[in-house]
Every structure is written in C-alpha cells, then in structure tokens.
Amino acid sequence: MPNRLAQESSPYLLQHAHNPVDWYPWGEEAFAKARAEHKPIFLSVGYATCHWCHVMERESFEDPEVAQFLNTHFVPVKVDREELPDVDQVYMAALQAMTGSGGWPMNMFLMPDLRPFFGGTYWPPEDRQGFPSFRRVLMGVHNAWLHQQKEVLENAEQLTTHLQAQLKPRAGALPADLHSAALAGLSRAFDPVYGGFGGAPKFPQSPGLLYLLSHAWLGDETAWKHLQLTLDRMAEGGIYDQVGGGFHRYAVDHIWRVPHFEKMLYDNAQLARVYAAAGLLSRGEQAHRYRRIALETLDYVLREITGPEGGFWSAQDADSEGVEGKFYVWQAAEFREILGAEADAAMRLFGVSEAGNWEHANVLERRTPDAVLMQHLGMGPEAFENWVESVRQRLYEARTKRIPPLTDDKVLADWNGLMLRTLADVGRWLGEARYLEAARKNAAFVMRVMYQEGLLRHSWRNGLLKPQAYLSDQASYGLGLLALYQATGEAEWLEGARQLAEAILTQFKEPDGAFRDALDSRLPVMARDAYDGPYPSGSALAAELLFRLAALYERPDWHQAALSAVEFYAQSLSRNAFGFPALLQAHLVGSRGSELAVVAPAELIHPIRRWFLPLTTLAYGPPDALPVLQKRQPGLAYLCQQGACRLPVDSPEKLREELEAIYPGIMTQS
C-alpha cells in the first residue's frame, strides 16, 4: 500500500511512496503526532539522484522489520533536500557540529519541537567495519529516549545553542587586501598539475572559477593560468561527458577521470558560462575548444533536461539499472561493433582499452592531443573536427538504446536562474539566437507559473507549485532576468528583476544587516548561511543583484543594503576566502563595478553586447526607461562608476579606452 508520500510531487519522495515505513512529508501533521504521542522524529533527508540514498532505501527502508520498529517508536519524516533547502541546511549544520562531517542520506533524530539530538548519514543493514547497523542505531536511540531523557534533552539544548551562536555577526572592516588575500588562499589550495582545488574527491567549485574569471579579465595572470589549467583538464577528463556533453557532479579521483555520474543543472549552468567567457578571452585552438565545451553543455541541457514549458529540470541520476555509471561507460567491443574500421582511431581518441580504466569498463577521456591524432589520421583541422563529431553522434545514438538514468524533473527557481543567466549571457556573447529564445521561454514560464503574491516560489513539478520561497530564488532568478534584459533590451525582464529585489529587501533582510535564507519560523534556528557549496549562496547572489540594480536605478540605499550583507561576514571572508568566492565576487561588483548606459536608438550597443564585461552592468533603452538613462544623448555610451561618469563616447574603440582607464590591464577579447 502506498504511504502519504504518494500524494507528493517530488521524485525523491515518490521513490519512497511504497516503502513499508509510514513516512510523513515535512509538515504540521507529523509534528503534531510527535507532540501528542511524545515520540522522537526520525528525519531522513536526501534527493532523487543520490546513490547512497538508493542503497539505504533498498537495504533498510524496504525491510518490513526495520519499518515496523520505525513506525512504532518514531515519527518518520522524509525530505527532499532540493525542495526544502532550509531544512537540509539547518540539520546539516547540526550533523556537522556533532560528527565533523555530513552527506546524504542525512538521518537525524529530533525532539517533537524539532530540535536535533542525534544523527548520522548512511548506516548499513548489518554492523560493518566499525559502523553500527541501522537497527542498532534505532535500538540505541529508542533506549536513550526511554531511559536517558535528561541526556537527550541536554544534547538538544547544546546543539541548538551552538547553531544559534553560528548566526551571530562576524562583521568588521573589510581589509584593503581582501581580494589579493583571497586569490592567495585559492592558489594555496590549487592543484598545479591537474587544476582545480584540493584532492580527491574533486569538485568543479564553479563559484571559485567564476571569481578567478573576473580576476583573469582584470589582468591577473596567475588567476588566468589557474583557470586555463582547470578548464583544460576538466574538458579532457571523464567528469565531462565526451559523448553527450555536460558535466558530471564531481570526480572521485584528483585527475578528473572517474566521475560520480550524476549530472546537476547547477553545475552545467555555471560551467557553460565559465567556458564561454574563457573562450572570449582566449585565442586559436584553445578558444575554439572552450566554445565547443560551452555549446555542447548548453545543447545537452536543452535536449535532455528542459521541459516542454521551458523549465529546466534539476538532475539526472548516477545509476542506471541499479548500477552506478552503467549508462555512460563503454567496452572496447562496443566501439568495434558501432564504429567498425574507425574503432581503433576512436579508441585512441577517447582512451579506450580492452582492460578499461574503471571497473573493467572505460570512462571516456580526450587526453591525446588533437594534433597527434590529426597527424596519425592524415586529416586537417576541419576534417578532423567533422570526423570527431561523426564518431560522437554514432556513439550517442547507440547510447540512447540503453536504459537511461532517472531524470529529476522538478523545476527549482534558483537553479533555473543560474541557467537563465548563462543562456542569456552566452546567447549575447556568441550571437546564438536559439539560446536567447530558450531563455525567453524559461523566463515567461517561471514568472507566469512560479511567481505568486510578490514572491518567486521555489519548486514546481507537474502542475503543482509548492508554497516555499527562498532568498536564493529571488536573487538567482533576479540575476537571470537582469542578464536577459542586458541581452535583449526588453524592459519586462528588468522589471521582473526589480520586483524580486524588492522582495529580498522586504521579506529576507534582517535588522543586523544580513539576509535570512528562508521564511519558515518553525525550524529550531534561522536558516542563514553565506557559505558557497557547488553553487553560490543566496546572500552572495542577493548582494550582487542589489549592487547591480542600485547602479541602474540610482538607489544608494540598495547599494548599502548589499554592502552590509557582505560586511556581516567580514571575518569569515578574511579567514576563509575559499568558502565564499561568490560573496567576494559580489563585493568586487560592489566596489569596482560600473554601469554602461546607451540611449536608444543606438547601433553602438550591438558590438558592445558581444563583450565579456564581468563587472559592468549594461543599460539601454529610451531616456525615460531608467534613472541611469535620463539626460543621456542618443548614440553615445556613458561608462560610469558609483555615480562618476567618464566622458561619453561614440565608438567601441573609444569605449575600450574608457574601460582601460577604469580597469587598467584588462584582457583583450577575440
């Protein structure tokens, strides 16, 4: 019989709808039962494409005996972390405080008033290598609840006090060397051989790459070298899907070879933007390669994880037929069957061997230099490129006959904002009209369906819009709408961004100057965290949006609100730049940003729109469209910085000179 989760829309919750566990969704029904029966809540948090979540479900949540014990002694609650990120954030902070680490599935035991007192991640079905079985954990917690109430309550109180202390401001003066110190910190963590930061497992750290990109544009050679090496090594490795395009979530090794095979919308949104921009700053074969990776990644998103209404879906699973990576790996025999006489050359292209490079199979890579293969095949660049594309297409067609991984088709507003921004920017930079059309379609859908009563709601699937609204939704999507306005000049998108900025200031700003991440007051502590995970924090995105719109609307109060949000974390920024690259990027926009105003009609805007200007916000339209456009002369470009404007110019060449006056040493663009 299905349980209550059968009424939910989240693919993750629906995966558990036929468990014998009497699951509740997060909500008052479960909380009321826990209070009335004085039982602890067992909170299990995961997501649809989580490999170890699937494993624990098969081993434990489908076990009738485990389910009976859970149902009798606990109130079991299932949460999709992507659907309720505030719940995930608060209890993950508690878990990390308890154990020093975290991950998913996250399994927490809560008081009926939602305060946590014990937790962990994956527990096996039997005692294994020092890890207690899930049954043993349940028995231990149940006995403690019955016989050690005082200790349980003390644990809950101490944890809650610790979490509340983390919310106190770490404000202070931002140091003059903030950005040079941050870059030095990133350099210390940099892998000088394979790029990226740290060792295995190795994540793309996209917010850090975007921060390096801005400094590379400003002329920092070290930032540019770090960025190039990382982009080159990632594009060569198995973390990039050499057949279908797009990036997997992370590599389990330090050389980007073997990925954890999930594909996430947020990774592909950010990395496509980095590669496209880096292509504009590069020359020759490197520029061509970066552009190719960006286009293949965006084409993957539009082909495989875009809904018919224009919403972008969240993720694709690592598992197929219950086996991680099965959909993506290859045997040498398959190459011979599909490619015939061209198999040997294709095997050399993608590093395929009889033995394989991972669990007797091959994760495809492109580490052999193209020049070596072109010489071996006797082909010129154009013929070689056509041949590679032909091989990729035949492999892709063969792969479509396999059983595909699950696609999580939730539409999340903040992740959609990341992709909207990328499509608008890349469409503008590269003159790709199809990306701008996809961006318009997404913006029209999201603002029509997910914007209600002054707030952009977080999650939609199959016609069901959930009521939650988060800071990251307003901020990320606001930046996406702003990018779409800059790409098209269509004022409706800018107006949408302004409305979302107003929502941030009225609904999410706290008296201490920081932003709260969520509006739910039932959690034991406020959800607030500026730390960047694989995508930027809501606070960082909100600060950047407000800095940019403050310039266009001439609102110094918005600028100050953004600056206060950055300064709230001054001590954290000084001590751990690696954790806050998006907040540092926002500060860079606030402290060194500029606005470029062009009054229509003006042909001058067309070449300018193709430029990569990471710290400049474009504004164009009739004089009455925006405060920054008023009293400007048609046909001229006005470059301004915090209210001070350079002399107006009438050509791209002169504008380049004005940019170099504000930003000495900036990179030239192809």
C-alpha positions in Angstrom: 0.0 0.0 0.0 1.3 3.5 -0.8 2.1 5.8 2.2 1.5 9.5 2.4 4.4 10.3 0.1 2.2 9.1 -2.8 0.5 12.5 -2.6 3.7 14.4 -3.1 5.2 15.7 -6.4 9.0 15.3 -5.6 10.5 12.4 -7.5 12.6 11.6 -4.4 9.6 11.4 -2.1 7.7 9.4 -4.7 10.6 6.9 -4.8 9.7 6.1 -1.1 5.9 6.1 -1.6 5.7 2.3 -1.4 8.1 1.7 1.4 6.6 -0.1 4.5 7.9 2.9 6.5 4.9 5.1 7.4 6.6 8.2 6.0 5.2 11.7 6.6 6.2 14.7 4.5 7.7 17.6 6.4 4.7 19.4 8.0 2.4 20.0 10.9 0.7 16.6 10.6 3.9 14.8 11.5 4.9 17.4 14.2 1.5 17.2 15.9 1.7 13.4 16.0 5.2 13.6 17.6 3.9 16.0 20.3 0.8 14.1 21.0 2.5 10.7 21.4 5.7 12.1 22.8 7.9 10.4 20.2 11.1 11.5 18.6 11.0 12.4 14.9 13.2 10.3 12.5 14.1 12.8 9.8 15.7 11.3 6.6 16.9 13.8 4.0 18.1 13.0 0.5 17.5 13.7 -3.2 16.4 11.8 -6.2 19.8 11.3 -7.8 21.6 10.3 -4.6 23.3 7.0 -5.0 23.7 6.1 -1.2 20.1 7.2 -0.6 19.0 4.5 -3.1 21.3 2.0 -1.3 19.9 2.7 2.1 16.3 2.5 0.8 16.9 -0.9 -0.6 18.7 -2.2 2.5 16.7 -0.6 5.3 13.6 1.3 4.4 12.2 -1.6 2.3 12.8 -4.0 5.2 9.5 -4.8 7.0 11.1 -5.4 10.4 13.0 -2.1 10.3 9.9 -0.3 9.1 7.8 -1.8 11.9 10.3 -0.6 14.5 10.4 2.9 13.0 6.7 3.1 12.8 6.1 2.0 16.3 8.7 4.1 18.1 9.3 7.2 15.9 7.5 9.5 13.6 9.3 9.0 10.2 9.6 12.1 8.0 11.1 12.2 4.5 12.5 15.4 3.0 13.8 16.2 -0.5 16.8 18.5 0.3 16.4 20.2 -3.1 12.7 21.0 -2.3 13.3 22.2 1.3 16.9 23.5 1.3 16.4 25.4 4.6 15.5 22.1 6.4 18.6 20.5 4.9 20.8 23.4 5.8 19.8 23.7 9.5 20.1 20.0 10.2 23.2 19.5 8.1 24.8 22.2 10.3 23.7 20.2 13.4 25.1 17.0 11.9 28.5 18.6 11.1 28.6 20.0 14.6 28.0 16.5 16.1 30.2 14.5 13.8 32.6 16.8 12.0 31.2 15.7 8.6 28.0 15.4 6.6 26.4 14.0 3.5 23.4 12.3 2.1 21.3 10.5 3.1 21.2 12.6 6.2 19.4 10.9 9.1 18.6 12.9 12.1 16.6 12.3 15.3 14.6 15.3 16.6 12.7 16.2 19.6 8.9 16.8 19.0 9.7 20.5 18.9 12.2 19.9 16.0 15.4 20.4 18.0 18.0 17.8 16.9 19.8 15.5 19.4 21.5 12.8 17.3 22.2 11.9 13.7 24.4 10.4 11.0 24.5 9.6 7.3 24.4 6.2 5.7 24.0 3.3 8.2 24.4 -0.3 6.8 21.9 -3.0 7.4 24.4 -5.0 9.5 27.4 -4.0 11.6 30.2 -3.3 9.2 33.8 -2.2 9.5 33.3 -0.2 12.7 29.9 1.2 11.6 26.9 0.2 13.6 23.9 -1.2 11.7 20.8 1.0 11.2 18.9 -1.4 13.5 21.5 -1.0 16.3 21.2 2.8 15.9 17.4 2.7 16.1 17.5 0.5 19.2 20.1 2.8 20.9 18.2 5.9 20.2 14.9 4.3 21.4 16.5 3.1 24.6 18.0 6.6 25.2 14.6 8.2 24.6 13.0 5.9 27.2 15.7 5.8 29.9 18.1 8.8 29.3 15.7 11.7 28.8 17.9 14.1 30.6 20.9 13.4 28.4 18.8 13.6 25.2 17.4 17.0 26.3 20.9 18.3 27.1 22.1 17.2 23.7 19.2 19.0 22.0 19.8 22.2 24.1 23.6 22.2 23.5 23.2 21.7 19.7 20.6 24.4 19.4 22.7 26.8 21.4 25.7 26.1 19.1 23.6 26.6 16.0 22.3 29.9 17.3 25.8 31.1 18.0 26.8 30.5 14.4 24.2 33.0 13.4 25.8 35.9 15.3 27.5 38.5 13.1 31.2 38.2 12.3 31.2 41.7 11.0 34.1 44.1 10.8 36.0 46.3 8.4 36.8 44.6 5.2 40.6 44.6 4.7 42.2 46.6 1.9 43.9 43.5 0.6 40.7 41.4 0.7 40.9 40.2 -2.9 44.7 39.7 -3.1 44.5 37.7 0.1 41.6 35.7 -1.3 43.5 34.9 -4.5 46.5 33.8 -2.5 44.3 31.5 -0.5 42.8 29.9 -3.7 46.4 29.5 -5.0 47.4 27.6 -1.9 44.6 25.1 -2.5 45.2 24.8 -6.3 46.4 21.6 -7.9 49.3 22.7 -10.2 49.2 19.5 -12.3 45.5 18.8 -12.8 43.9 22.1 -11.9 41.0 22.5 -9.5 41.3 22.8 -5.8 42.3 20.1 -3.3 42.5 16.4 -3.9 40.0 13.6 -4.3 37.1 13.7 -4.4 37.5 16.8 -6.6 34.5 19.1 -7.3 34.5 21.8 -10.0 34.0 24.5 -7.4 32.2 26.7 -10.0 31.8 29.8 -7.8 35.6 29.8 -7.4 36.1 29.5 -11.1 33.8 32.4 -11.8 35.7 34.5 -9.3 39.0 33.6 -11.0 37.4 34.5 -14.3 36.8 38.1 -13.2 40.3 38.5 -11.9 41.7 37.0 -15.1 39.7 39.6 -17.1 41.2 42.3 -14.8 44.7 41.1 -15.8 45.7 38.8 -13.0 48.0 36.3 -14.8 48.0 33.7 -12.0 44.2 33.6 -11.9 44.2 33.1 -15.7 46.7 30.3 -15.6 44.8 28.6 -12.8 41.6 28.9 -14.7 43.0 27.7 -18.0 44.6 24.6 -16.5 41.4 23.7 -14.7 39.2 24.1 -17.7 41.6 22.2 -19.9 42.0 19.2 -17.5 38.2 19.0 -16.8 37.4 19.1 -20.5 39.8 16.2 -21.1 38.6 14.1 -18.3 35.7 11.8 -17.6 34.0 14.4 -15.5 32.9 15.8 -18.9 30.5 13.6 -20.9 32.6 13.2 -24.1 29.6 11.7 -26.0 26.5 13.6 -24.8 28.0 16.9 -23.5 27.6 18.3 -20.0 29.4 17.7 -16.7 29.0 15.1 -14.0 28.9 16.3 -10.4 32.4 15.6 -9.3 35.4 13.2 -9.8 36.2 10.5 -7.3 39.9 10.9 -8.1 42.1 14.0 -8.4 42.7 13.8 -12.1 39.1 14.3 -13.2 38.9 10.7 -14.7 36.2 8.8 -12.9 33.1 10.9 -12.1 30.3 10.4 -9.7 27.9 10.1 -12.6 25.1 12.4 -11.5 24.5 15.4 -13.7 23.2 18.5 -12.0 21.6 21.6 -13.6 23.6 24.0 -11.4 27.0 22.6 -12.4 26.2 22.7 -16.1 24.7 26.2 -15.9 27.8 27.7 -14.2 30.4 25.7 -16.1 28.9 26.6 -19.5 29.2 30.2 -18.6 32.8 29.9 -17.5 33.8 28.1 -20.6 32.0 30.5 -22.9 33.6 33.6 -21.2 37.1 32.0 -21.2 36.7 31.3 -24.9 36.2 35.1 -25.4 39.5 35.7 -23.6 41.4 33.0 -25.4 42.9 32.6 -28.9 43.2 29.9 -31.5 42.6 26.3 -30.7 42.0 27.0 -27.0 39.3 29.5 -27.7 37.6 27.0 -30.1 37.8 24.2 -27.5 36.3 26.3 -24.7 33.5 27.5 -27.0 32.8 23.9 -28.1 32.5 22.7 -24.5 30.1 25.6 -23.6 27.9 24.9 -26.6 27.9 21.1 -26.1 26.9 21.6 -22.5 24.1 24.0 -23.2 22.8 21.8 -26.0 22.8 18.9 -23.6 20.7 20.9 -21.1 18.2 22.0 -23.8 18.0 18.5 -25.3 17.8 16.3 -22.1 16.8 18.3 -19.1 14.4 21.0 -20.4 10.7 20.6 -20.1 8.2 21.4 -22.8 7.0 24.6 -21.0 10.6 25.9 -20.9 11.5 25.0 -17.3 14.9 23.4 -16.6 14.9 20.1 -14.7 17.1 19.5 -11.8 19.3 16.5 -12.3 20.0 13.1 -13.8 20.9 10.1 -11.7 24.2 8.3 -11.5 22.6 4.9 -11.5 21.0 3.0 -14.4 19.5 -0.4 -13.8 20.7 -0.1 -10.3 24.4 0.2 -11.3 26.3 3.4 -11.0 27.7 4.8 -14.3 26.4 1.9 -16.4 24.7 4.2 -18.9 27.9 6.2 -19.5 30.8 3.6 -19.7 32.0 1.5 -22.7 33.7 -1.7 -23.6 36.2 -1.9 -26.5 34.0 -4.4 -28.2 31.1 -1.9 -28.3 33.4 0.6 -30.1 34.2 -2.1 -32.7 30.6 -3.1 -33.2 29.4 0.5 -33.6 32.4 2.1 -35.5 33.8 -0.8 -37.5 37.0 0.2 -39.3 37.2 3.6 -37.4 37.1 1.9 -34.0 40.9 1.8 -33.4 41.2 5.6 -34.1 38.2 6.4 -32.0 39.5 4.2 -29.1 42.7 6.2 -29.2 40.7 9.5 -29.3 38.8 8.6 -26.2 41.4 6.5 -24.3 39.6 3.2 -24.6 41.4 -0.1 -23.9 40.5 -3.7 -23.6 41.2 -3.7 -19.8 39.3 -0.4 -19.2 40.2 2.4 -16.8 37.5 1.8 -14.3 36.0 -1.4 -13.0 36.7 -3.3 -16.3 35.0 -0.6 -18.4 36.0 2.7 -20.0 35.1 6.1 -18.8 35.8 8.2 -22.0 38.5 10.8 -21.9 40.2 13.1 -24.5 43.8 13.3 -23.2 45.6 12.6 -26.5 46.4 16.0 -28.2 44.3 16.6 -31.3 47.4 17.4 -33.3 48.8 14.0 -32.7 45.6 12.3 -33.8 45.3 14.6 -36.9 48.8 13.6 -38.0 48.1 9.9 -37.3 44.8 10.1 -39.4 46.3 12.4 -42.1 43.5 15.0 -41.6 43.4 18.7 -41.4 41.6 20.6 -38.6 38.2 20.8 -40.3 38.1 17.2 -41.5 39.2 16.0 -38.1 36.5 18.0 -36.3 33.9 16.6 -38.6 35.2 13.1 -38.0 35.1 13.5 -34.2 31.6 14.8 -34.4 30.5 11.9 -36.5 32.0 9.4 -34.0 30.3 11.2 -31.1 26.9 11.1 -32.9 27.2 7.4 -33.6 28.2 6.6 -30.0 25.4 8.9 -28.8 22.8 7.1 -30.9 24.0 3.8 -29.7 23.8 5.0 -26.1 20.2 6.1 -26.5 19.3 2.4 -26.8 20.4 1.8 -23.2 18.1 2.2 -20.2 18.7 5.8 -19.2 19.2 7.1 -15.6 16.2 8.7 -13.9 15.7 12.4 -14.5 14.5 14.5 -11.6 12.1 16.8 -13.4 11.5 19.3 -10.6 11.8 22.9 -11.7 13.7 24.8 -9.0 13.6 28.6 -9.3 17.2 29.3 -8.1 18.8 26.7 -10.3 16.7 27.9 -13.2 18.0 31.3 -12.5 21.6 30.1 -12.9 20.8 28.5 -16.3 18.7 31.5 -17.4 21.7 33.8 -16.7 24.0 31.5 -18.7 21.7 31.2 -21.7 21.2 35.0 -21.8 24.9 35.7 -21.4 26.2 33.1 -23.9 23.4 33.9 -26.4 24.5 37.6 -26.2 28.3 36.9 -26.3 28.2 34.4 -29.1 25.2 35.7 -31.1 23.3 32.4 -30.6 19.7 33.3 -31.0 18.4 29.9 -30.0 19.8 30.4 -26.5 18.1 33.7 -26.2 14.8 32.1 -27.3 15.2 29.3 -24.7 15.9 32.0 -22.1 12.8 34.0 -23.0 10.7 30.8 -22.9 12.0 29.9 -19.5 11.5 33.4 -18.1 8.0 33.6 -19.4 7.1 30.2 -17.9 8.8 30.8 -14.5 7.3 34.3 -13.9 3.9 33.2 -15.0 3.7 29.9 -13.0 6.1 30.3 -10.1 5.7 34.0 -9.1 2.8 34.4 -6.7 1.9 37.1 -4.2 5.1 39.0 -4.6 7.5 36.1 -4.2 9.1 33.6 -6.6 8.2 30.1 -5.3 11.0 27.5 -5.1 9.7 24.3 -6.5 7.2 23.2 -9.3 6.5 19.9 -10.8 3.7 18.5 -12.9 1.4 21.5 -12.3 2.0 21.5 -8.5 3.7 24.6 -7.1 5.0 24.3 -3.6 4.5 27.4 -1.3 8.1 27.8 -0.1 10.1 30.8 -1.3 13.7 31.3 -0.6 16.3 34.1 -0.8 18.2 32.2 -3.4 15.2 32.0 -5.6 14.6 35.8 -5.7 18.3 36.5 -6.1 19.4 33.9 -8.6 16.4 34.4 -10.8 16.7 38.2 -10.5 20.2 38.0 -11.9 19.0 35.7 -14.7 16.3 38.2 -15.6 18.8 41.1 -15.5 21.1 39.1 -17.8 18.1 38.5 -20.2 17.4 42.3 -20.2 21.1 43.0 -21.0 20.9 40.5 -23.9 17.7 41.8 -25.4 16.9 45.2 -24.1 13.4 44.1 -23.3 12.3 46.0 -20.3 9.9 43.4 -18.9 12.8 41.3 -17.7 14.4 44.2 -15.9 11.1 45.0 -14.2 10.9 41.4 -13.1 14.4 41.6 -11.6 13.4 44.8 -9.8 10.4 43.2 -8.3 12.5 40.3 -7.0 15.0 42.7 -5.5 12.2 44.5 -3.7 11.0 41.1 -2.3 14.5 40.5 -1.0 14.6 43.8 0.9 11.1 43.5 2.3 11.0 39.7 3.2 14.5 38.5 3.7 16.6 41.4 5.2 17.3 41.1 8.9 17.9 44.1 11.3 21.5 43.0 11.8 22.2 43.7 8.1 22.4 40.1 6.8 19.8 38.2 4.8 17.9 35.2 6.0 17.7 32.3 3.6 14.1 31.2 4.3 10.8 32.4 5.9 9.8 29.2 7.8 9.8 30.1 11.5 9.2 26.5 12.8 12.9 25.5 12.5 14.9 25.5 15.7 17.2 28.2 14.4 17.0 30.6 11.5 18.3 29.3 8.1 21.1 31.6 7.2 24.4 30.7 5.5 26.6 32.6 3.1 29.0 29.7 2.6 29.2 28.6 -1.1 28.6 25.0 -1.9 28.7 23.9 -5.5 26.6 27.0 -6.4 26.5 30.5 -4.9 24.8 31.2 -1.6 21.6 33.2 -1.6 23.3 36.0 0.3 26.0 36.3 -2.3 23.5 36.4 -5.2 21.3 38.9 -3.4 24.2 41.2 -2.8 25.3 41.1 -6.4 21.8 41.7 -7.7 21.3 44.7 -5.4 24.7 46.2 -6.3 23.9 45.9 -10.0 20.3 47.3 -9.8 21.4 50.0 -7.4 23.6 51.4 -10.2 20.8 51.3 -12.8 18.1 52.7 -10.6 20.4 55.1 -8.7 19.4 53.7 -5.3 22.3 54.2 -2.9 20.1 52.5 -0.2 20.2 49.3 -2.2 23.9 49.5 -2.6 24.3 50.0 1.2 22.0 47.0 1.9 24.2 44.8 -0.3 27.4 46.2 1.3 26.0 45.5 4.8 25.3 41.9 3.8 28.9 41.5 2.7 30.3 43.2 5.7 28.3 40.9 8.0 30.7 38.1 7.0 33.9 40.2 7.1 35.7 38.0 9.5 34.8 34.9 7.5 35.9 36.4 4.3 39.2 37.3 5.8 39.9 33.9 7.3 38.4 31.6 4.7 38.1 33.1 1.2 37.9 29.6 -0.2 34.5 29.2 1.3 33.0 32.5 0.0 34.1 33.1 -3.6 30.6 34.3 -4.7 30.4 36.8 -1.9 33.8 38.0 -2.9 32.6 38.3 -6.4 29.6 40.3 -5.2 32.0 42.6 -3.3 34.1 43.0 -6.4 31.0 44.1 -8.3 30.0 46.5 -5.5 33.5 48.0 -5.0 34.8 48.0 -8.6 31.6 47.6 -10.7 30.5 50.0 -13.4 27.4 50.7 -15.4 27.3 51.3 -19.2 24.4 53.4 -20.3 23.4 53.7 -24.0 20.2 55.6 -25.0 18.3 54.0 -27.9 18.3 54.1 -30.8 22.0 53.4 -31.0 23.9 50.9 -33.2 26.7 51.3 -30.7 25.1 48.7 -28.4 25.4 45.8 -30.9 29.1 45.3 -30.8 29.3 46.0 -27.0 26.8 43.3 -26.3 29.3 40.7 -27.6 31.9 41.8 -25.0 32.6 39.9 -21.7 32.4 42.6 -19.0 32.1 40.8 -15.7 31.9 43.9 -13.5 29.8 46.1 -15.8 26.0 46.2 -16.0 24.5 47.3 -19.3 21.5 49.6 -19.6 19.9 50.7 -22.8 16.5 51.9 -23.9 14.6 55.2 -24.2 15.7 58.0 -21.8 12.7 57.6 -19.5 13.2 53.8 -19.1 15.7 54.1 -16.2 17.2 56.7 -14.0 20.7 55.9 -15.3 19.5 56.7 -18.9 17.9 60.1 -18.1 19.5 63.2 -19.7 21.7 61.0 -21.9 22.2 61.8 -25.5 21.2 59.1 -28.1 24.1 57.4 -29.9 26.6 57.8 -27.1 27.8 55.4 -24.5 28.3 56.6 -20.9 30.6 54.5 -18.7 30.0 55.3 -15.0 31.3 54.0 -11.7 29.5 54.7 -8.5 28.0 57.9 -9.8 31.1 59.3 -11.5 30.9 59.1 -15.3 33.6 59.1 -17.9 33.2 61.3 -21.0 30.6 59.9 -23.4 32.0 58.1 -26.4 30.6 57.3 -29.9 32.6 54.2 -30.9 33.6 50.8 -29.5 37.2 51.8 -29.8 36.8 54.8 -27.6 34.8 52.9 -25.1 37.6 50.4 -24.9 39.9 53.2 -23.9 37.5 54.3 -21.2 37.2 50.8 -19.9 41.0 50.6 -19.7 41.1 53.8 -17.8 38.8 52.3 -15.1 40.3 48.8 -15.3 44.0 49.0 -16.3 45.4 45.9 -17.7 42.2 44.1 -18.7 42.4 41.3 -21.2 41.6 41.9 -24.9 38.9 39.8 -26.4 38.6 37.8 -29.6 
